Amino acid sequence: MNREIKIPSKKERHQLFGSVVPGLKTKPTEKLKMADLQNSKKDFLFSIDAVGISNVKHPVILLSDLSPNEQTTIANFKMTSTISYDSKGTNMSRFTEQLEAYRQNGGFVLSLNNLFDFTKELAERLKQNDASIEVTFPWFYERKGPSSALVGLNHSEATLAVTYEEGQGFTTSAKLTTAITTLCPCSKEISEYSAHNQRGYVSMEVEFTPDYHEQIDWKAALLHAAETNASAMIHPVLKRPDEKMVTESAYENPRFVEDMVRLVAADLYELDFIQAFTVQCRNEESIHLHDAIASLSYRKN
Ligand SMILES: Nc1nc2c(ncn2[C@@H]2O[C@H](COP(=O)(O)OP(=O)(O)OP(=O)(O)O)[C@@H](O)[C@H]2O)c(=O)[nH]1
């Protein structure tokens, strides 16, 4: 049986747990009279390549060629700028202030043009010559069972990164990591029956050509490159006829990690809006505790 308790008032409870009466306060409470340490100017020895905030979760609006064509997703923001050797610190509050300005102006639409505007305005707000932003988010899209056509939602992890430098303009990169099935060609070759297969993760990091425009959905193009080269695609809803097709597709299209990165690279090579790319594949091996990995990078002339 529980002990009967006489709960003291909230103030008494706080005192019981260590709260004390505020002491004499002598420091200014008005912003203009407060010390502004971060804006001190002195020789602080080194310039800093990147200072700012990371792991900022924020809702964003995402447009997509695949259904749903518009979605709200939760992005993870990293925002930085350089600071010179003669500045003590950055103005941390201005990063989230800038994010809030976009939220209040109809929501943060995660387009490249919007990121360009955001990054340039961020540099201006920070009174720096440059700013960088990296946004990582799950992108959701419908996927149909190959026979039943039953629909469910899949997702891949996407990242967009933009750097603005006064006088230089913008540099951009994008990354997509998507899950696939791979079936081991060696296992298929040597075994009387079956072959081990596993969930693999294909990551594609790309640099766009200068004339890239967002009429082409880069996410959908990269997803296509990864999935159409896999042993089989991953599906949220599968009935028996679907499962039979997916299983047989994997057996008909065996892939090593090396095969995956080379085949995906060939697709990215053919995409005119991509200037350079790195492809990685990581197979979570079902017959080992370790993963099998491969990666390659290529820059087009
Ligand atoms: N530069 C810097 N600031 C930090 C850090 N950690 C916390 N902060 C705090 O971030 C707070 C807000 O920074 P600021 O944006 O410079 O605040 P402010 O000077 O009132 O804002 P402005 O009016 O925009 O100049 C400061 O009170 C800092 O103490 C840090 O590692 N570096």
Ligand as a Chemical Component Dictionary entry (heavy atoms), coordinates in Angstrom:
data_LIG
# 
_chem_comp.id                   LIG 
_chem_comp.type                 NON-POLYMER 
_chem_comp.pdbx_formal_charge   0 
_chem_comp.three_letter_code    LIG 
# 
loop_
_chem_comp_atom.comp_id 
_chem_comp_atom.atom_id 
_chem_comp_atom.alt_atom_id 
_chem_comp_atom.type_symbol 
_chem_comp_atom.charge 
_chem_comp_atom.model_Cartn_x 
_chem_comp_atom.model_Cartn_y 
_chem_comp_atom.model_Cartn_z 
_chem_comp_atom.pdbx_ordinal 
LIG N1  N1  N 0 29.951 32.752 -30.299 1  
LIG C1  C1  C 0 29.441 31.817 -29.471 2  
LIG N2  N2  N 0 28.279 32.083 -28.814 3  
LIG C2  C2  C 0 27.746 31.094 -28.034 4  
LIG C3  C3  C 0 28.385 29.837 -27.893 5  
LIG N3  N3  N 0 27.615 29.069 -27.100 6  
LIG C4  C4  C 0 26.549 29.829 -26.719 7  
LIG N4  N4  N 0 26.624 31.068 -27.282 8  
LIG C5  C5  C 0 25.663 32.143 -27.004 9  
LIG O1  O1  O 0 24.858 32.579 -28.078 10 
LIG C6  C6  C 0 24.204 33.742 -27.576 11 
LIG C7  C7  C 0 23.599 34.582 -28.650 12 
LIG O2  O2  O 0 24.581 35.104 -29.468 13 
LIG P1  P1  P 0 24.433 36.414 -30.321 14 
LIG O3  O3  O 0 23.712 36.101 -31.575 15 
LIG O4  O4  O 0 25.791 37.005 -30.491 16 
LIG O5  O5  O 0 23.509 37.349 -29.405 17 
LIG P2  P2  P 0 23.356 38.919 -29.477 18 
LIG O6  O6  O 0 24.703 39.565 -29.515 19 
LIG O7  O7  O 0 22.442 39.275 -28.379 20 
LIG O8  O8  O 0 22.611 39.058 -30.866 21 
LIG P3  P3  P 0 22.747 40.192 -31.997 22 
LIG O9  O9  O 0 21.886 41.315 -31.549 23 
LIG O10 O10 O 0 22.210 39.510 -33.228 24 
LIG O11 O11 O 0 24.208 40.574 -32.144 25 
LIG C8  C8  C 0 25.266 34.465 -26.788 26 
LIG O12 O12 O 0 24.711 34.862 -25.562 27 
LIG C9  C9  C 0 26.346 33.414 -26.575 28 
LIG O13 O13 O 0 26.748 33.286 -25.252 29 
LIG C10 C10 C 0 29.624 29.611 -28.558 30 
LIG O14 O14 O 0 30.235 28.533 -28.469 31 
LIG N5  N5  N 0 30.098 30.627 -29.337 32 
# 
loop_
_chem_comp_bond.comp_id 
_chem_comp_bond.atom_id_1 
_chem_comp_bond.atom_id_2 
_chem_comp_bond.value_order 
_chem_comp_bond.pdbx_ordinal 
LIG N1  C1  SING 1  
LIG C1  N2  DOUB 2  
LIG C1  N5  SING 3  
LIG N2  C2  SING 4  
LIG C2  C3  DOUB 5  
LIG C2  N4  SING 6  
LIG C3  N3  SING 7  
LIG C3  C10 SING 8  
LIG N3  C4  DOUB 9  
LIG C4  N4  SING 10 
LIG N4  C5  SING 11 
LIG C5  O1  SING 12 
LIG C5  C9  SING 13 
LIG O1  C6  SING 14 
LIG C6  C7  SING 15 
LIG C6  C8  SING 16 
LIG C7  O2  SING 17 
LIG O2  P1  SING 18 
LIG P1  O3  DOUB 19 
LIG P1  O4  SING 20 
LIG P1  O5  SING 21 
LIG O5  P2  SING 22 
LIG P2  O6  DOUB 23 
LIG P2  O7  SING 24 
LIG P2  O8  SING 25 
LIG O8  P3  SING 26 
LIG P3  O9  DOUB 27 
LIG P3  O10 SING 28 
LIG P3  O11 SING 29 
LIG C8  O12 SING 30 
LIG C8  C9  SING 31 
LIG C9  O13 SING 32 
LIG C10 O14 DOUB 33 
LIG C10 N5  SING 34 
# 
